């Protein structure tokens, strides 16, 4: 096995896989992707059959990233002849005074994307599954859909191998040796690897791997629940759009996809955990909150619980992503595009990292993604995800 690589990437989840695939796709030197578990595992943040893709973003830079990412998803599908994106449309729900709806409408207009505004009466008429409050407002975006994370990672890891990248699973990183900041060394359970550049995309394990920076990241265990509808046909893909309710707690949901149930989640509501010791299981109080929402607003969806799934969220105080050099080495890039909102931007994450290895600044990178701005010492996240 080779012991020297142009780029060593730590973490085989969404961000690390995106980076390895893009580097291999460009033919950009020898690439090694390290994963402590097996590729496609369910311990982190990138597993499961469904994530939301949406152009309707309250933050302008996310709106730009979403439009760019959509082109990337379509390229993946065309080049690899594999469907990864299932159109469904999306309802952003709030009131006339919701700042998120105001920003979403402004950004969709600026991008020339079609959308519709619906008041409570129009929403219930268009989508009779809903029982909205009288003051509700909705924005319906037709360009939104479901991404399949597990299928995407399986495809891109396979293509990374086919394009010449090296992938090692069940290989735990034990130490990052930065004694020479210009020649980093990654010490692992499979030995030492020299690297021209190192990308740390360890997700929820980033604070454990870099304890000096641990206070800048918060790791929580979140959950989603699949409820079996009383009238399944009313919640089929194509009849029932995805939704995000912009209140606290922020509730989001999917039509039936993969499992014959409505998937519901609460954004950043779970307990803080250590990913190596994620004590406890699903939180019954969170499931109860989801059920109360369904009983009030989607009564036909409030059927028996089919399945509960958990995953890790890694968040910063700003709620934004991090792409920044390690304070001790210009040859080490920290990547944390999580916060519950990152998967939809996967093609962009790969491009940003690949450009960095070529000492090029990607058009969508800004200083808002630096540690100083995105991840000061941790406090409650401010921006929403979904």
ZIPEVEN-V585374 format. One record per pair of residues at least 4 apart in sequence whose ideal C-beta (glycine too) atoms are under 6 Angstrom apart, sorted by the first residue. I is the first residue (numbers start at 1). J is the second residue. Records with the same first field share a line. If there is no record, write none. Layout:
I = J ; J
This chain:
3 = 193
4 = 194
5 = 30 ; 32 ; 195
6 = 29 ; 30 ; 196
7 = 23 ; 31 ; 197 ; 357
8 = 32 ; 186 ; 193 ; 195 ; 198
9 = 16 ; 19 ; 20 ; 33 ; 199
10 = 34 ; 173 ; 200 ; 202
11 = 16 ; 201 ; 202 ; 203
12 = 16 ; 17 ; 33 ; 35 ; 39
13 = 44 ; 45 ; 46 ; 203
14 = 46 ; 343 ; 346
15 = 201 ; 335 ; 337 ; 349
16 = 201
17 = 153 ; 156 ; 157
18 = 346 ; 349 ; 350
19 = 199 ; 350 ; 353
20 = 31 ; 33 ; 160 ; 165
21 = 25 ; 156 ; 160 ; 350
22 = 350 ; 351 ; 354
23 = 28 ; 31 ; 354
24 = 31 ; 160 ; 163 ; 164 ; 165
25 = 163
26 = 354
31 = 165
32 = 166
33 = 167
34 = 168 ; 171
35 = 39 ; 169
36 = 172
37 = 41 ; 43
38 = 169
39 = 157 ; 169
40 = 153 ; 154
42 = 47
44 = 203 ; 204 ; 312
45 = 203 ; 311 ; 312 ; 338
46 = 149 ; 153
47 = 150
48 = 149
49 = 148 ; 258
50 = 146 ; 254 ; 257
51 = 147 ; 149 ; 343
52 = 242 ; 386
53 = 145 ; 147 ; 344
54 = 90 ; 144
55 = 66 ; 113 ; 143
56 = 92 ; 104 ; 141
57 = 62 ; 63 ; 66 ; 107
58 = 100 ; 103 ; 104
60 = 107
63 = 107
65 = 69 ; 345 ; 348 ; 364
67 = 111
68 = 348
69 = 345 ; 347 ; 348
72 = 347
73 = 85
75 = 79
76 = 80
77 = 84
82 = 155
84 = 148 ; 152
85 = 145 ; 147
86 = 145 ; 146
87 = 145
88 = 145 ; 146 ; 237 ; 241 ; 242 ; 255
89 = 142 ; 144 ; 241
90 = 141 ; 144 ; 241 ; 242
91 = 138 ; 140 ; 241 ; 243
92 = 104 ; 139 ; 244
93 = 138 ; 243 ; 245
94 = 98 ; 101 ; 137 ; 246
95 = 135 ; 137
96 = 137
98 = 246
100 = 246
101 = 139
104 = 139
108 = 113 ; 115
115 = 139 ; 141
116 = 140
117 = 139
118 = 122 ; 123 ; 138
120 = 132 ; 134 ; 136
122 = 126
123 = 130 ; 132 ; 138
124 = 130 ; 132
129 = 234 ; 240 ; 298
131 = 297
132 = 136
146 = 257
149 = 343
153 = 157
159 = 163
160 = 165
161 = 167
171 = 188 ; 189 ; 190
172 = 189
173 = 186 ; 188
174 = 187
175 = 187
177 = 185
178 = 184 ; 328 ; 329
181 = 328 ; 329
182 = 331
184 = 195 ; 198 ; 329 ; 331 ; 332
185 = 192 ; 194
186 = 193
187 = 192
197 = 331 ; 357
198 = 332
199 = 333 ; 335 ; 353
200 = 334
201 = 335
202 = 206 ; 209
203 = 314
204 = 219 ; 275 ; 312 ; 314
205 = 209 ; 275
206 = 217 ; 336
207 = 214 ; 217
215 = 377 ; 378
216 = 375
217 = 314
218 = 315 ; 378
219 = 273 ; 275 ; 312 ; 314
220 = 270 ; 272 ; 313
221 = 270 ; 273 ; 278 ; 310
222 = 270 ; 311 ; 313
223 = 282 ; 286 ; 308 ; 310
224 = 263 ; 265 ; 309
225 = 264 ; 287 ; 290 ; 305 ; 308
226 = 259 ; 261 ; 263 ; 306 ; 307
227 = 261 ; 262 ; 301 ; 303
228 = 261 ; 303 ; 304 ; 306
229 = 235 ; 262 ; 300 ; 301 ; 303
230 = 300 ; 303
231 = 300
232 = 260
234 = 300
235 = 240 ; 255 ; 256 ; 262
236 = 256
237 = 255 ; 257
240 = 255
242 = 254
243 = 253
244 = 252 ; 386
245 = 251
249 = 266 ; 269
250 = 267 ; 384
251 = 293
252 = 265 ; 386
253 = 262 ; 264
254 = 263
256 = 260
261 = 306
262 = 301
264 = 290
266 = 286
267 = 340 ; 385 ; 386
268 = 381
269 = 286
273 = 278
275 = 312
282 = 308
291 = 302
293 = 297
294 = 298 ; 301 ; 302
295 = 299 ; 302
313 = 340
314 = 336 ; 338
315 = 339 ; 381
316 = 374 ; 375
317 = 376 ; 378 ; 379
318 = 374
319 = 339 ; 381 ; 382 ; 383
320 = 368 ; 374
321 = 337 ; 369
322 = 334 ; 336 ; 369 ; 374 ; 375
323 = 335 ; 352 ; 369
324 = 334 ; 370 ; 371
325 = 330
326 = 332 ; 334
333 = 356
337 = 342 ; 349
338 = 342
339 = 385
340 = 385
341 = 385
345 = 349
351 = 362
352 = 362 ; 365
355 = 360 ; 362
361 = 365
368 = 373
369 = 374
371 = 375
